[in-house]
Amino acid sequence: MSLYPGVALVTGAASGIGQATAISFAKEGCARIVIADVNLSGLRETEAQIEKEYIPAAADPSASCEVLAAVTDVSDPDSVQHLIDQAVEKFGRVDYVCNAAGTYTTPLSHKSSPGEKARRVPWR
Ligand SMILES: NC(=O)c1ccc[n+]([C@@H]2O[C@H](COP(=O)([O-])OP(=O)(O)OC[C@H]3O[C@@H](n4cnc5c(N)ncnc54)[C@H](O)[C@@H]3O)[C@@H](O)[C@H]2O)c1
């Protein structure tokens, strides 16, 4: 039995912290993982790593991990809504979320609105 029997969703999953987190979910036996990023080629790399490193439960050693790779811009509410819609359509639910999308940028004031902060997350 995995520690993560539900559905994991990771943003920023094309590289760095998000990629490592998505792969860690697979290594812990999470069998349904949504990976999101603006970088499709990076998402494909992460998907390949998940397939390689997924460790199924002992009770079902031939099981594989289902991955949904969704190109998503987290600074765009419509894109985020589309991500959630795709995840729920494919898996019916989301249980664990890791928001790792982002990059280093200029400091924001504590007075900045959430929308302004989101718009400051640049893409590559
Ligand atoms: N690595 C560190 O030591 C460290 C320390 C403190 C904070 N952070 C913060 O954690 C976050 C992740 O760091 P990392 O080292 O994994 O960086 P990274 O650049 O390796 O990964 C960030 C990912 O986010 C994606 N991304 C960027 N903008 C996006 C957007 N608008 N929508 C969707 N995806 C987007 C990028 O394509 C990339 O794949 C960054 O915000 C960084 O500032 C990192």
Ligand as a Chemical Component Dictionary entry (heavy atoms), coordinates in Angstrom:
data_LIG
# 
_chem_comp.id                   LIG 
_chem_comp.type                 NON-POLYMER 
_chem_comp.pdbx_formal_charge   0 
_chem_comp.three_letter_code    LIG 
# 
loop_
_chem_comp_atom.comp_id 
_chem_comp_atom.atom_id 
_chem_comp_atom.alt_atom_id 
_chem_comp_atom.type_symbol 
_chem_comp_atom.charge 
_chem_comp_atom.model_Cartn_x 
_chem_comp_atom.model_Cartn_y 
_chem_comp_atom.model_Cartn_z 
_chem_comp_atom.pdbx_ordinal 
LIG N1  N1  N 0  15.859 25.947 -5.787  1  
LIG C1  C1  C 0  15.952 26.633 -4.660  2  
LIG O1  O1  O 0  16.924 26.537 -3.871  3  
LIG C2  C2  C 0  14.835 27.569 -4.250  4  
LIG C3  C3  C 0  14.868 28.186 -3.016  5  
LIG C4  C4  C 0  13.824 29.037 -2.619  6  
LIG C5  C5  C 0  12.762 29.250 -3.470  7  
LIG N2  N2  N 1  12.751 28.633 -4.670  8  
LIG C6  C6  C 0  11.601 28.896 -5.533  9  
LIG O2  O2  O 0  10.932 27.676 -5.811  10 
LIG C7  C7  C 0  10.417 27.720 -7.145  11 
LIG C8  C8  C 0  10.950 26.531 -7.941  12 
LIG O3  O3  O 0  12.358 26.559 -7.939  13 
LIG P1  P1  P 0  13.209 25.562 -8.825  14 
LIG O4  O4  O 0  14.602 25.624 -8.335  15 
LIG O5  O5  O -1 12.534 24.252 -8.900  16 
LIG O6  O6  O 0  13.126 26.326 -10.243 17 
LIG P2  P2  P 0  13.130 25.746 -11.732 18 
LIG O7  O7  O 0  13.369 26.912 -12.625 19 
LIG O8  O8  O 0  14.045 24.563 -11.862 20 
LIG O9  O9  O 0  11.638 25.203 -11.932 21 
LIG C9  C9  C 0  10.555 26.079 -12.011 22 
LIG C10 C10 C 0  9.558  25.517 -13.021 23 
LIG O10 O10 O 0  8.427  26.386 -13.032 24 
LIG C11 C11 C 0  8.024  26.533 -14.384 25 
LIG N3  N3  N 0  7.274  27.770 -14.526 26 
LIG C12 C12 C 0  7.738  29.043 -14.478 27 
LIG N4  N4  N 0  6.737  29.904 -14.661 28 
LIG C13 C13 C 0  5.602  29.163 -14.850 29 
LIG C14 C14 C 0  4.249  29.488 -15.096 30 
LIG N5  N5  N 0  3.839  30.762 -15.223 31 
LIG N6  N6  N 0  3.356  28.479 -15.208 32 
LIG C15 C15 C 0  3.761  27.176 -15.092 33 
LIG N7  N7  N 0  5.039  26.813 -14.882 34 
LIG C16 C16 C 0  5.954  27.797 -14.754 35 
LIG C17 C17 C 0  9.299  26.528 -15.201 36 
LIG O11 O11 O 0  9.055  26.198 -16.552 37 
LIG C18 C18 C 0  10.116 25.476 -14.471 38 
LIG O12 O12 O 0  9.919  24.173 -15.006 39 
LIG C19 C19 C 0  10.856 29.063 -7.752  40 
LIG O13 O13 O 0  9.793  29.999 -7.581  41 
LIG C20 C20 C 0  12.027 29.461 -6.890  42 
LIG O14 O14 O 0  12.168 30.872 -6.854  43 
LIG C21 C21 C 0  13.744 27.802 -5.082  44 
# 
loop_
_chem_comp_bond.comp_id 
_chem_comp_bond.atom_id_1 
_chem_comp_bond.atom_id_2 
_chem_comp_bond.value_order 
_chem_comp_bond.pdbx_ordinal 
LIG N1  C1  SING 1  
LIG C1  O1  DOUB 2  
LIG C1  C2  SING 3  
LIG C2  C3  SING 4  
LIG C2  C21 DOUB 5  
LIG C3  C4  DOUB 6  
LIG C4  C5  SING 7  
LIG C5  N2  DOUB 8  
LIG N2  C6  SING 9  
LIG N2  C21 SING 10 
LIG C6  O2  SING 11 
LIG C6  C20 SING 12 
LIG O2  C7  SING 13 
LIG C7  C8  SING 14 
LIG C7  C19 SING 15 
LIG C8  O3  SING 16 
LIG O3  P1  SING 17 
LIG P1  O4  DOUB 18 
LIG P1  O5  SING 19 
LIG P1  O6  SING 20 
LIG O6  P2  SING 21 
LIG P2  O7  DOUB 22 
LIG P2  O8  SING 23 
LIG P2  O9  SING 24 
LIG O9  C9  SING 25 
LIG C9  C10 SING 26 
LIG C10 O10 SING 27 
LIG C10 C18 SING 28 
LIG O10 C11 SING 29 
LIG C11 N3  SING 30 
LIG C11 C17 SING 31 
LIG N3  C12 SING 32 
LIG N3  C16 SING 33 
LIG C12 N4  DOUB 34 
LIG N4  C13 SING 35 
LIG C13 C14 SING 36 
LIG C13 C16 DOUB 37 
LIG C14 N5  SING 38 
LIG C14 N6  DOUB 39 
LIG N6  C15 SING 40 
LIG C15 N7  DOUB 41 
LIG N7  C16 SING 42 
LIG C17 O11 SING 43 
LIG C17 C18 SING 44 
LIG C18 O12 SING 45 
LIG C19 O13 SING 46 
LIG C19 C20 SING 47 
LIG C20 O14 SING 48 
# 
